[in-house]
């Protein structure tokens, strides 16, 4: 499946689809979070939010038949905003996005990248060569979320 997917850098016209992808994830799949946390995050993941974060990080999208089915970002040495539409998960789209971001990190001269992953996504990062550093918590729009800090050395 990933052969049909185009990975490209974010463009301002992508903001609405990226926002919808994020909101859909938290609305339907982030069931480990409380209703309050999910509501706060969904309300914060607006088109304007996507536009604002695009100013200080590299965002890439996965496009299939002119529809955005996944996205990811690199902010400094941290992977952020990794989302793949549930219908397209386990088809290597997430790994393809991650590989693109790793290449961007190498081009920036970074020797490693990190990610704060929610527990249910940790297996994805382990499969892609990350190592667990520690369990941690992250603040997302006023909600504290249990997470795992992982790191990958870049060669």
C-alpha positions, 0 to 999 in steps of 0.5 A: 500500500505504501507504494501508492502513497505520496509523502510530501511536505505540508502546504498551507492548503493541508491545514483543514485535512490535518486538523480533521485527521488529528480530531478524528484520532482523538475522537475515535481512537484515543480511548485511553484518555478521559473524556475531558482530556479528549474534548480539550485536545479535539477543541485545540486541534483546529485548522488555525492550530495546524497553521501555527505549528507549521511555523516552527516544525517540519510537517509532512503528510501522506497523501493517497488519491489526493486525500491526506491519510497520515501526517507527522512532524519534526520539531527540533529533534522530537517527532510530533503529531504522528497520525495515520487514519485508522483505515490505513494503519498497519500498511507501512504508511506511518513507517514511511512518514517516519523514514521521511522525517528521519531523513529530514533530521539527518539533513539537519545534522541531528544524531538522534531523534526522540518521541513521547509516545502514548502507550498504545503506539509504543510498539510502532516506534520499537518496530521502527528502531526506537529504544525506550528511555523512560516512562513519563507524562506529557501535557497536551492542552492542560491534560496530563497524559501517560507516555513513554519517552523513546529515542533512535540513533540516526546513522 
